[in-house]
Amino acid sequence: MLKYSDDGGHTWSTDVWRSMGIGSIGEYVKRVIWNRLGLTKGQPRIYEASCTAEVKTTLIGAYLK
């Protein structure tokens, strides 16, 4: 799940969900992509990502364009 704030964390967008799908045994890498999140003016946008699955998750990197 991803949400973002354009006002320093005072208010947040609605949650934008992406499925990680059901992986096979031994599948250690899963890429999740969010597109078309809009534009922001003024303060830098703050992002918050979370996962509800009972698996170990690690954010390795993010690319913002």
PQR file of N, CA, C, O and H, with PARSE charges and radii, in Angstrom:
ATOM      1  N   MET A   1       0.847  -1.159   0.000 -0.4000 1.5000
ATOM      2  CA  MET A   1       0.000   0.000   0.000 -0.0000 2.0000
ATOM      3  C   MET A   1       0.894   1.224   0.000  0.5500 1.7000
ATOM      4  O   MET A   1       1.939   1.237   0.651 -0.5500 1.4000
ATOM      5  N   LEU A   2       0.490   2.242  -0.721 -0.4000 1.5000
ATOM      6  CA  LEU A   2       1.241   3.485  -0.795 -0.0000 2.0000
ATOM      7  C   LEU A   2       0.267   4.637  -0.593  0.5500 1.7000
ATOM      8  O   LEU A   2      -0.843   4.624  -1.126 -0.5500 1.4000
ATOM      9  H   LEU A   2      -0.359   2.231  -1.250  0.4000 1.0000
ATOM     10  N   LYS A   3       0.685   5.620   0.170 -0.4000 1.5000
ATOM     11  CA  LYS A   3      -0.057   6.866   0.278 -0.0000 2.0000
ATOM     12  C   LYS A   3       0.952   7.996   0.308  0.5500 1.7000
ATOM     13  O   LYS A   3       2.138   7.773   0.549 -0.5500 1.4000
ATOM     14  H   LYS A   3       1.587   5.630   0.603  0.4000 1.0000
ATOM     15  N   TYR A   4       0.479   9.221   0.061 -0.4000 1.5000
ATOM     16  CA  TYR A   4       1.413  10.339   0.006 -0.0000 2.0000
ATOM     17  C   TYR A   4       0.773  11.592   0.578  0.5500 1.7000
ATOM     18  O   TYR A   4      -0.448  11.713   0.668 -0.5500 1.4000
ATOM     19  H   TYR A   4      -0.485   9.403  -0.135  0.4000 1.0000
ATOM     20  N   SER A   5       1.646  12.525   0.963 -0.4000 1.5000
ATOM     21  CA  SER A   5       1.201  13.797   1.530 -0.0000 2.0000
ATOM     22  C   SER A   5       1.917  14.929   0.804  0.5500 1.7000
ATOM     23  O   SER A   5       3.117  14.850   0.542 -0.5500 1.4000
ATOM     24  H   SER A   5       2.638  12.427   0.889  0.4000 1.0000
ATOM     25  N   ASP A   6       1.177  15.976   0.484 -0.4000 1.5000
ATOM     26  CA  ASP A   6       1.748  17.159  -0.160 -0.0000 2.0000
ATOM     27  C   ASP A   6       1.874  18.332   0.797  0.5500 1.7000
ATOM     28  O   ASP A   6       2.283  19.419   0.390 -0.5500 1.4000
ATOM     29  H   ASP A   6       0.202  16.041   0.697  0.4000 1.0000
ATOM     30  N   ASP A   7       1.527  18.128   2.072 -0.4000 1.5000
ATOM     31  CA  ASP A   7       1.564  19.237   3.033 -0.0000 2.0000
ATOM     32  C   ASP A   7       2.368  18.899   4.291  0.5500 1.7000
ATOM     33  O   ASP A   7       2.004  19.300   5.397 -0.5500 1.4000
ATOM     34  H   ASP A   7       1.195  17.245   2.403  0.4000 1.0000
ATOM     35  N   GLY A   8       3.448  18.168   4.110 -0.4000 1.5000
ATOM     36  CA  GLY A   8       4.328  17.865   5.240 -0.0000 2.0000
ATOM     37  C   GLY A   8       3.796  16.807   6.186  0.5500 1.7000
ATOM     38  O   GLY A   8       4.263  16.721   7.321 -0.5500 1.4000
ATOM     39  H   GLY A   8       3.743  17.843   3.212  0.4000 1.0000
ATOM     40  N   GLY A   9       2.833  15.996   5.761 -0.4000 1.5000
ATOM     41  CA  GLY A   9       2.312  14.916   6.580 -0.0000 2.0000
ATOM     42  C   GLY A   9       1.073  15.260   7.382  0.5500 1.7000
ATOM     43  O   GLY A   9       0.645  14.465   8.219 -0.5500 1.4000
ATOM     44  H   GLY A   9       2.453  16.065   4.839  0.4000 1.0000
ATOM     45  N   HIS A  10       0.484  16.427   7.150 -0.4000 1.5000
ATOM     46  CA  HIS A  10      -0.735  16.800   7.878 -0.0000 2.0000
ATOM     47  C   HIS A  10      -1.955  16.050   7.344  0.5500 1.7000
ATOM     48  O   HIS A  10      -2.799  15.604   8.122 -0.5500 1.4000
ATOM     49  H   HIS A  10       0.831  17.073   6.470  0.4000 1.0000
ATOM     50  N   THR A  11      -2.050  15.911   6.032 -0.4000 1.5000
ATOM     51  CA  THR A  11      -3.125  15.131   5.418 -0.0000 2.0000
ATOM     52  C   THR A  11      -2.507  14.158   4.423  0.5500 1.7000
ATOM     53  O   THR A  11      -1.420  14.393   3.894 -0.5500 1.4000
ATOM     54  H   THR A  11      -1.365  16.273   5.401  0.4000 1.0000
ATOM     55  N   TRP A  12      -3.226  13.048   4.174 -0.4000 1.5000
ATOM     56  CA  TRP A  12      -2.700  11.987   3.320 -0.0000 2.0000
ATOM     57  C   TRP A  12      -3.703  11.637   2.226  0.5500 1.7000
ATOM     58  O   TRP A  12      -4.909  11.819   2.389 -0.5500 1.4000
ATOM     59  H   TRP A  12      -4.108  12.856   4.603  0.4000 1.0000
ATOM     60  N   SER A  13      -3.191  11.137   1.123 -0.4000 1.5000
ATOM     61  CA  SER A  13      -4.029  10.669   0.025 -0.0000 2.0000
ATOM     62  C   SER A  13      -4.754   9.400   0.458  0.5500 1.7000
ATOM     63  O   SER A  13      -4.477   8.840   1.519 -0.5500 1.4000
ATOM     64  H   SER A  13      -2.211  10.989   0.990  0.4000 1.0000
ATOM     65  N   THR A  14      -5.687   8.956  -0.380 -0.4000 1.5000
ATOM     66  CA  THR A  14      -6.281   7.650  -0.141 -0.0000 2.0000
ATOM     67  C   THR A  14      -5.225   6.589  -0.445  0.5500 1.7000
ATOM     68  O   THR A  14      -4.287   6.835  -1.203 -0.5500 1.4000
ATOM     69  H   THR A  14      -5.912   9.411  -1.241  0.4000 1.0000
ATOM     70  N   ASP A  15      -5.384   5.424   0.145 -0.4000 1.5000
ATOM     71  CA  ASP A  15      -4.425   4.338  -0.057 -0.0000 2.0000
ATOM     72  C   ASP A  15      -4.481   3.852  -1.503  0.5500 1.7000
ATOM     73  O   ASP A  15      -5.558   3.684  -2.074 -0.5500 1.4000
ATOM     74  H   ASP A  15      -6.146   5.225   0.761  0.4000 1.0000
ATOM     75  N   VAL A  16      -3.313   3.631  -2.081 -0.4000 1.5000
ATOM     76  CA  VAL A  16      -3.200   3.087  -3.436 -0.0000 2.0000
ATOM     77  C   VAL A  16      -2.589   1.698  -3.285  0.5500 1.7000
ATOM     78  O   VAL A  16      -1.409   1.569  -2.958 -0.5500 1.4000
ATOM     79  H   VAL A  16      -2.437   3.767  -1.617  0.4000 1.0000
ATOM     80  N   TRP A  17      -3.391   0.659  -3.523 -0.4000 1.5000
ATOM     81  CA  TRP A  17      -2.972  -0.725  -3.281 -0.0000 2.0000
ATOM     82  C   TRP A  17      -2.433  -1.372  -4.544  0.5500 1.7000
ATOM     83  O   TRP A  17      -2.917  -1.109  -5.645 -0.5500 1.4000
ATOM     84  H   TRP A  17      -4.349   0.764  -3.788  0.4000 1.0000
ATOM     85  N   ARG A  18      -1.437  -2.212  -4.376 -0.4000 1.5000
ATOM     86  CA  ARG A  18      -0.920  -3.083  -5.434 -0.0000 2.0000
ATOM     87  C   ARG A  18      -0.732  -4.457  -4.823  0.5500 1.7000
ATOM     88  O   ARG A  18      -0.301  -4.581  -3.676 -0.5500 1.4000
ATOM     89  H   ARG A  18      -1.044  -2.425  -3.482  0.4000 1.0000
ATOM     90  N   SER A  19      -1.054  -5.488  -5.586 -0.4000 1.5000
ATOM     91  CA  SER A  19      -0.913  -6.858  -5.109 -0.0000 2.0000
ATOM     92  C   SER A  19       0.516  -7.344  -5.310  0.5500 1.7000
ATOM     93  O   SER A  19       1.138  -7.073  -6.337 -0.5500 1.4000
ATOM     94  H   SER A  19      -1.404  -5.387  -6.517  0.4000 1.0000
ATOM     95  N   MET A  20       1.024  -8.063  -4.319 -0.4000 1.5000
ATOM     96  CA  MET A  20       2.317  -8.716  -4.462 -0.0000 2.0000
ATOM     97  C   MET A  20       2.136 -10.095  -5.066  0.5500 1.7000
ATOM     98  O   MET A  20       3.112 -10.744  -5.442 -0.5500 1.4000
ATOM     99  H   MET A  20       0.518  -8.284  -3.485  0.4000 1.0000
ATOM    100  N   GLY A  21       0.893 -10.549  -5.162 -0.4000 1.5000
ATOM    101  CA  GLY A  21       0.614 -11.855  -5.736 -0.0000 2.0000
ATOM    102  C   GLY A  21       1.090 -12.981  -4.829  0.5500 1.7000
ATOM    103  O   GLY A  21       1.741 -12.743  -3.812 -0.5500 1.4000
ATOM    104  H   GLY A  21       0.100 -10.022  -4.857  0.4000 1.0000
ATOM    105  N   ILE A  22       0.767 -14.172  -5.200 -0.4000 1.5000
ATOM    106  CA  ILE A  22       1.200 -15.348  -4.434 -0.0000 2.0000
ATOM    107  C   ILE A  22       2.429 -15.902  -5.127  0.5500 1.7000
ATOM    108  O   ILE A  22       2.364 -16.319  -6.283 -0.5500 1.4000
ATOM    109  H   ILE A  22       0.238 -14.365  -6.026  0.4000 1.0000
ATOM    110  N   GLY A  23       3.534 -15.907  -4.428 -0.4000 1.5000
ATOM    111  CA  GLY A  23       4.782 -16.365  -5.019 -0.0000 2.0000
ATOM    112  C   GLY A  23       5.008 -17.856  -4.839  0.5500 1.7000
ATOM    113  O   GLY A  23       4.345 -18.505  -4.029 -0.5500 1.4000
ATOM    114  H   GLY A  23       3.587 -15.569  -3.488  0.4000 1.0000
ATOM    115  N   SER A  24       5.926 -18.376  -5.581 -0.4000 1.5000
ATOM    116  CA  SER A  24       6.309 -19.773  -5.471 -0.0000 2.0000
ATOM    117  C   SER A  24       7.323 -19.941  -4.357  0.5500 1.7000
ATOM    118  O   SER A  24       7.966 -18.974  -3.948 -0.5500 1.4000
ATOM    119  H   SER A  24       6.465 -17.849  -6.238  0.4000 1.0000
ATOM    120  N   ILE A  25       7.468 -21.141  -3.871 -0.4000 1.5000
ATOM    121  CA  ILE A  25       8.500 -21.422  -2.880 -0.0000 2.0000
ATOM    122  C   ILE A  25       9.847 -21.092  -3.498  0.5500 1.7000
ATOM    123  O   ILE A  25      10.144 -21.521  -4.613 -0.5500 1.4000
ATOM    124  H   ILE A  25       6.946 -21.927  -4.203  0.4000 1.0000
ATOM    125  N   GLY A  26      10.657 -20.337  -2.785 -0.4000 1.5000
ATOM    126  CA  GLY A  26      11.964 -19.940  -3.283 -0.0000 2.0000
ATOM    127  C   GLY A  26      11.960 -18.639  -4.066  0.5500 1.7000
ATOM    128  O   GLY A  26      13.022 -18.179  -4.486 -0.5500 1.4000
ATOM    129  H   GLY A  26      10.416 -19.989  -1.879  0.4000 1.0000
ATOM    130  N   GLU A  27      10.808 -18.037  -4.274 -0.4000 1.5000
ATOM    131  CA  GLU A  27      10.745 -16.746  -4.966 -0.0000 2.0000
ATOM    132  C   GLU A  27      11.048 -15.644  -3.948  0.5500 1.7000
ATOM    133  O   GLU A  27      10.266 -15.415  -3.025 -0.5500 1.4000
ATOM    134  H   GLU A  27       9.946 -18.411  -3.933  0.4000 1.0000
ATOM    135  N   TYR A  28      12.167 -14.975  -4.116 -0.4000 1.5000
ATOM    136  CA  TYR A  28      12.632 -14.004  -3.130 -0.0000 2.0000
ATOM    137  C   TYR A  28      12.494 -12.555  -3.575  0.5500 1.7000
ATOM    138  O   TYR A  28      12.658 -11.646  -2.762 -0.5500 1.4000
ATOM    139  H   TYR A  28      12.802 -15.161  -4.866  0.4000 1.0000
ATOM    140  N   VAL A  29      12.199 -12.324  -4.830 -0.4000 1.5000
ATOM    141  CA  VAL A  29      12.136 -10.957  -5.341 -0.0000 2.0000
ATOM    142  C   VAL A  29      10.765 -10.722  -5.967  0.5500 1.7000
ATOM    143  O   VAL A  29      10.302 -11.513  -6.789 -0.5500 1.4000
ATOM    144  H   VAL A  29      12.065 -13.062  -5.491  0.4000 1.0000
ATOM    145  N   LYS A  30      10.125  -9.633  -5.571 -0.4000 1.5000
ATOM    146  CA  LYS A  30       8.850  -9.245  -6.154 -0.0000 2.0000
ATOM    147  C   LYS A  30       8.882  -7.746  -6.355  0.5500 1.7000
ATOM    148  O   LYS A  30       9.130  -6.999  -5.408 -0.5500 1.4000
ATOM    149  H   LYS A  30      10.500  -8.990  -4.903  0.4000 1.0000
ATOM    150  N   ARG A  31       8.638  -7.300  -7.558 -0.4000 1.5000
ATOM    151  CA  ARG A  31       8.658  -5.879  -7.891 -0.0000 2.0000
ATOM    152  C   ARG A  31       7.224  -5.363  -7.931  0.5500 1.7000
ATOM    153  O   ARG A  31       6.362  -5.935  -8.599 -0.5500 1.4000
ATOM    154  H   ARG A  31       8.437  -7.907  -8.327  0.4000 1.0000
ATOM    155  N   VAL A  32       6.983  -4.275  -7.206 -0.4000 1.5000
ATOM    156  CA  VAL A  32       5.662  -3.649  -7.180 -0.0000 2.0000
ATOM    157  C   VAL A  32       5.821  -2.228  -7.711  0.5500 1.7000
ATOM    158  O   VAL A  32       6.722  -1.503  -7.291 -0.5500 1.4000
ATOM    159  H   VAL A  32       7.682  -3.810  -6.663  0.4000 1.0000
ATOM    160  N   ILE A  33       4.944  -1.828  -8.637 -0.4000 1.5000
ATOM    161  CA  ILE A  33       5.078  -0.535  -9.308 -0.0000 2.0000
ATOM    162  C   ILE A  33       3.795   0.278  -9.137  0.5500 1.7000
ATOM    163  O   ILE A  33       2.690  -0.241  -9.293 -0.5500 1.4000
ATOM    164  H   ILE A  33       4.211  -2.417  -8.979  0.4000 1.0000
ATOM    165  N   TRP A  34       3.960   1.546  -8.817 -0.4000 1.5000
ATOM    166  CA  TRP A  34       2.847   2.496  -8.797 -0.0000 2.0000
ATOM    167  C   TRP A  34       3.116   3.540  -9.870  0.5500 1.7000
ATOM    168  O   TRP A  34       4.192   4.138  -9.899 -0.5500 1.4000
ATOM    169  H   TRP A  34       4.858   1.968  -8.690  0.4000 1.0000
ATOM    170  N   ASN A  35       2.158   3.761 -10.743 -0.4000 1.5000
ATOM    171  CA  ASN A  35       2.272   4.761 -11.808 -0.0000 2.0000
ATOM    172  C   ASN A  35       1.189   5.817 -11.646  0.5500 1.7000
ATOM    173  O   ASN A  35       0.205   5.613 -10.935 -0.5500 1.4000
ATOM    174  H   ASN A  35       1.284   3.275 -10.719  0.4000 1.0000
ATOM    175  N   ARG A  36       1.386   6.950 -12.316 -0.4000 1.5000
ATOM    176  CA  ARG A  36       0.379   8.007 -12.415 -0.0000 2.0000
ATOM    177  C   ARG A  36      -0.093   8.490 -11.042  0.5500 1.7000
ATOM    178  O   ARG A  36      -1.287   8.462 -10.740 -0.5500 1.4000
ATOM    179  H   ARG A  36       2.185   7.115 -12.893  0.4000 1.0000
ATOM    180  N   LEU A  37       0.845   8.926 -10.228 -0.4000 1.5000
ATOM    181  CA  LEU A  37       0.531   9.410  -8.883 -0.0000 2.0000
ATOM    182  C   LEU A  37       0.292  10.914  -8.839  0.5500 1.7000
ATOM    183  O   LEU A  37       0.054  11.467  -7.765 -0.5500 1.4000
ATOM    184  H   LEU A  37       1.814   8.949 -10.473  0.4000 1.0000
ATOM    185  N   GLY A  38       0.351  11.576  -9.971 -0.4000 1.5000
ATOM    186  CA  GLY A  38       0.050  13.001 -10.022 -0.0000 2.0000
ATOM    187  C   GLY A  38       1.264  13.881  -9.806  0.5500 1.7000
ATOM    188  O   GLY A  38       2.389  13.399  -9.673 -0.5500 1.4000
ATOM    189  H   GLY A  38       0.545  11.128 -10.843  0.4000 1.0000
ATOM    190  N   LEU A  39       1.013  15.190  -9.774 -0.4000 1.5000
ATOM    191  CA  LEU A  39       2.054  16.196  -9.602 -0.0000 2.0000
ATOM    192  C   LEU A  39       1.860  16.916  -8.279  0.5500 1.7000
ATOM    193  O   LEU A  39       0.778  16.880  -7.693 -0.5500 1.4000
ATOM    194  H   LEU A  39       0.099  15.581  -9.882  0.4000 1.0000
ATOM    195  N   THR A  40       2.904  17.563  -7.821 -0.4000 1.5000
ATOM    196  CA  THR A  40       2.817  18.343  -6.590 -0.0000 2.0000
ATOM    197  C   THR A  40       3.471  19.697  -6.800  0.5500 1.7000
ATOM    198  O   THR A  40       4.396  19.831  -7.601 -0.5500 1.4000
ATOM    199  H   THR A  40       3.783  17.592  -8.297  0.4000 1.0000
ATOM    200  N   LYS A  41       2.990  20.694  -6.081 -0.4000 1.5000
ATOM    201  CA  LYS A  41       3.588  22.029  -6.097 -0.0000 2.0000
ATOM    202  C   LYS A  41       3.878  22.410  -4.656  0.5500 1.7000
ATOM    203  O   LYS A  41       3.192  21.954  -3.741 -0.5500 1.4000
ATOM    204  H   LYS A  41       2.239  20.585  -5.430  0.4000 1.0000
ATOM    205  N   GLY A  42       4.881  23.236  -4.449 -0.4000 1.5000
ATOM    206  CA  GLY A  42       5.189  23.678  -3.088 -0.0000 2.0000
ATOM    207  C   GLY A  42       6.097  22.708  -2.367  0.5500 1.7000
ATOM    208  O   GLY A  42       7.175  22.381  -2.862 -0.5500 1.4000
ATOM    209  H   GLY A  42       5.439  23.606  -5.193  0.4000 1.0000
ATOM    210  N   GLN A  43       5.673  22.239  -1.197 -0.4000 1.5000
ATOM    211  CA  GLN A  43       6.493  21.342  -0.390 -0.0000 2.0000
ATOM    212  C   GLN A  43       6.749  20.025  -1.122  0.5500 1.7000
ATOM    213  O   GLN A  43       5.931  19.591  -1.933 -0.5500 1.4000
ATOM    214  H   GLN A  43       4.796  22.505  -0.795  0.4000 1.0000
ATOM    215  N   PRO A  44       7.881  19.398  -0.834 -0.5600 1.5000
ATOM    216  CA  PRO A  44       8.154  18.093  -1.437  0.2800 2.0000
ATOM    217  C   PRO A  44       7.131  17.056  -0.974  0.5500 1.7000
ATOM    218  O   PRO A  44       6.669  17.101   0.166 -0.5500 1.4000
ATOM    219  N   ARG A  45       6.786  16.142  -1.843 -0.4000 1.5000
ATOM    220  CA  ARG A  45       5.821  15.084  -1.519 -0.0000 2.0000
ATOM    221  C   ARG A  45       6.478  14.046  -0.612  0.5500 1.7000
ATOM    222  O   ARG A  45       7.630  13.667  -0.824 -0.5500 1.4000
ATOM    223  H   ARG A  45       7.161  16.106  -2.769  0.4000 1.0000
ATOM    224  N   ILE A  46       5.743  13.591   0.392 -0.4000 1.5000
ATOM    225  CA  ILE A  46       6.192  12.545   1.318 -0.0000 2.0000
ATOM    226  C   ILE A  46       5.431  11.274   0.965  0.5500 1.7000
ATOM    227  O   ILE A  46       4.211  11.307   0.800 -0.5500 1.4000
ATOM    228  H   ILE A  46       4.807  13.898   0.565  0.4000 1.0000
ATOM    229  N   TYR A  47       6.137  10.158   0.847 -0.4000 1.5000
ATOM    230  CA  TYR A  47       5.513   8.876   0.538 -0.0000 2.0000
ATOM    231  C   TYR A  47       5.598   7.955   1.745  0.5500 1.7000
ATOM    232  O   TYR A  47       6.575   7.986   2.494 -0.5500 1.4000
ATOM    233  H   TYR A  47       7.128  10.131   0.981  0.4000 1.0000
ATOM    234  N   GLU A  48       4.559   7.125   1.930 -0.4000 1.5000
ATOM    235  CA  GLU A  48       4.577   6.087   2.965 -0.0000 2.0000
ATOM    236  C   GLU A  48       4.127   4.786   2.311  0.5500 1.7000
ATOM    237  O   GLU A  48       3.034   4.711   1.750 -0.5500 1.4000
ATOM    238  H   GLU A  48       3.766   7.099   1.321  0.4000 1.0000
ATOM    239  N   ALA A  49       4.971   3.768   2.386 -0.4000 1.5000
ATOM    240  CA  ALA A  49       4.646   2.456   1.832 -0.0000 2.0000
ATOM    241  C   ALA A  49       4.548   1.457   2.979  0.5500 1.7000
ATOM    242  O   ALA A  49       5.315   1.526   3.939 -0.5500 1.4000
ATOM    243  H   ALA A  49       5.858   3.830   2.842  0.4000 1.0000
ATOM    244  N   SER A  50       3.598   0.526   2.872 -0.4000 1.5000
ATOM    245  CA  SER A  50       3.469  -0.511   3.902 -0.0000 2.0000
ATOM    246  C   SER A  50       2.974  -1.792   3.249  0.5500 1.7000
ATOM    247  O   SER A  50       2.498  -1.792   2.114 -0.5500 1.4000
ATOM    248  H   SER A  50       2.975   0.470   2.092  0.4000 1.0000
ATOM    249  N   CYS A  51       3.098  -2.875   3.989 -0.4000 1.5000
ATOM    250  CA  CYS A  51       2.717  -4.200   3.502 -0.0000 2.0000
ATOM    251  C   CYS A  51       1.917  -4.905   4.589  0.5500 1.7000
ATOM    252  O   CYS A  51       2.300  -4.883   5.758 -0.5500 1.4000
ATOM    253  H   CYS A  51       3.485  -2.876   4.911  0.4000 1.0000
ATOM    254  N   THR A  52       0.806  -5.531   4.206 -0.4000 1.5000
ATOM    255  CA  THR A  52      -0.019  -6.235   5.189 -0.0000 2.0000
ATOM    256  C   THR A  52       0.252  -7.736   5.213  0.5500 1.7000
ATOM    257  O   THR A  52      -0.258  -8.435   6.088 -0.5500 1.4000
ATOM    258  H   THR A  52       0.495  -5.549   3.255  0.4000 1.0000
ATOM    259  N   ALA A  53       1.036  -8.241   4.278 -0.4000 1.5000
ATOM    260  CA  ALA A  53       1.347  -9.672   4.230 -0.0000 2.0000
ATOM    261  C   ALA A  53       2.286 -10.045   5.371  0.5500 1.7000
ATOM    262  O   ALA A  53       3.112  -9.241   5.802 -0.5500 1.4000
ATOM    263  H   ALA A  53       1.450  -7.673   3.567  0.4000 1.0000
ATOM    264  N   GLU A  54       2.147 -11.258   5.844 -0.4000 1.5000
ATOM    265  CA  GLU A  54       3.009 -11.729   6.922 -0.0000 2.0000
ATOM    266  C   GLU A  54       4.289 -12.330   6.350  0.5500 1.7000
ATOM    267  O   GLU A  54       4.588 -13.508   6.541 -0.5500 1.4000
ATOM    268  H   GLU A  54       1.476 -11.912   5.493  0.4000 1.0000
ATOM    269  N   VAL A  55       5.023 -11.494   5.653 -0.4000 1.5000
ATOM    270  CA  VAL A  55       6.303 -11.881   5.066 -0.0000 2.0000
ATOM    271  C   VAL A  55       7.305 -10.764   5.345  0.5500 1.7000
ATOM    272  O   VAL A  55       6.927  -9.621   5.603 -0.5500 1.4000
ATOM    273  H   VAL A  55       4.780 -10.537   5.498  0.4000 1.0000
ATOM    274  N   LYS A  56       8.566 -11.108   5.290 -0.4000 1.5000
ATOM    275  CA  LYS A  56       9.605 -10.097   5.463 -0.0000 2.0000
ATOM    276  C   LYS A  56       9.652  -9.242   4.202  0.5500 1.7000
ATOM    277  O   LYS A  56       9.760  -9.765   3.093 -0.5500 1.4000
ATOM    278  H   LYS A  56       8.874 -12.037   5.081  0.4000 1.0000
ATOM    279  N   THR A  57       9.572  -7.928   4.376 -0.4000 1.5000
ATOM    280  CA  THR A  57       9.640  -7.025   3.232 -0.0000 2.0000
ATOM    281  C   THR A  57      10.771  -6.026   3.438  0.5500 1.7000
ATOM    282  O   THR A  57      11.036  -5.589   4.557 -0.5500 1.4000
ATOM    283  H   THR A  57       9.485  -7.503   5.277  0.4000 1.0000
ATOM    284  N   THR A  58      11.419  -5.680   2.359 -0.4000 1.5000
ATOM    285  CA  THR A  58      12.514  -4.725   2.391 -0.0000 2.0000
ATOM    286  C   THR A  58      12.400  -3.801   1.193  0.5500 1.7000
ATOM    287  O   THR A  58      12.247  -4.263   0.062 -0.5500 1.4000
ATOM    288  H   THR A  58      11.204  -6.036   1.450  0.4000 1.0000
ATOM    289  N   LEU A  59      12.474  -2.508   1.431 -0.4000 1.5000
ATOM    290  CA  LEU A  59      12.505  -1.552   0.335 -0.0000 2.0000
ATOM    291  C   LEU A  59      13.966  -1.355  -0.049  0.5500 1.7000
ATOM    292  O   LEU A  59      14.764  -0.833   0.729 -0.5500 1.4000
ATOM    293  H   LEU A  59      12.598  -2.133   2.350  0.4000 1.0000
ATOM    294  N   ILE A  60      14.296  -1.779  -1.250 -0.4000 1.5000
ATOM    295  CA  ILE A  60      15.677  -1.697  -1.702 -0.0000 2.0000
ATOM    296  C   ILE A  60      15.947  -0.374  -2.379  0.5500 1.7000
ATOM    297  O   ILE A  60      17.053   0.155  -2.279 -0.5500 1.4000
ATOM    298  H   ILE A  60      13.648  -2.204  -1.882  0.4000 1.0000
ATOM    299  N   GLY A  61      14.959   0.173  -3.069 -0.4000 1.5000
ATOM    300  CA  GLY A  61      15.169   1.432  -3.737 -0.0000 2.0000
ATOM    301  C   GLY A  61      13.874   1.979  -4.291  0.5500 1.7000
ATOM    302  O   GLY A  61      12.855   1.291  -4.349 -0.5500 1.4000
ATOM    303  H   GLY A  61      14.060  -0.257  -3.151  0.4000 1.0000
ATOM    304  N   ALA A  62      13.941   3.217  -4.692 -0.4000 1.5000
ATOM    305  CA  ALA A  62      12.780   3.873  -5.303 -0.0000 2.0000
ATOM    306  C   ALA A  62      13.289   4.813  -6.380  0.5500 1.7000
ATOM    307  O   ALA A  62      14.347   5.427  -6.244 -0.5500 1.4000
ATOM    308  H   ALA A  62      14.769   3.776  -4.644  0.4000 1.0000
ATOM    309  N   TYR A  63      12.522   4.912  -7.443 -0.4000 1.5000
ATOM    310  CA  TYR A  63      12.877   5.785  -8.547 -0.0000 2.0000
ATOM    311  C   TYR A  63      11.694   6.696  -8.806  0.5500 1.7000
ATOM    312  O   TYR A  63      10.604   6.229  -9.136 -0.5500 1.4000
ATOM    313  H   TYR A  63      11.662   4.413  -7.554  0.4000 1.0000
ATOM    314  N   LEU A  64      11.903   7.980  -8.658 -0.4000 1.5000
ATOM    315  CA  LEU A  64      10.853   8.960  -8.900 -0.0000 2.0000
ATOM    316  C   LEU A  64      11.227   9.780 -10.124  0.5500 1.7000
ATOM    317  O   LEU A  64      12.346  10.283 -10.222 -0.5500 1.4000
ATOM    318  H   LEU A  64      12.788   8.360  -8.390  0.4000 1.0000
ATOM    319  N   LYS A  65      10.308   9.912 -11.040 -0.4000 1.5000
ATOM    320  CA  LYS A  65      10.601  10.568 -12.306 -0.0000 2.0000
ATOM    321  C   LYS A  65       9.787  11.820 -12.446  0.5500 1.7000
ATOM    322  O   LYS A  65       9.896  12.517 -13.455 -0.5500 1.4000
ATOM    323  H   LYS A  65       9.399   9.503 -10.961  0.4000 1.0000
TER
END
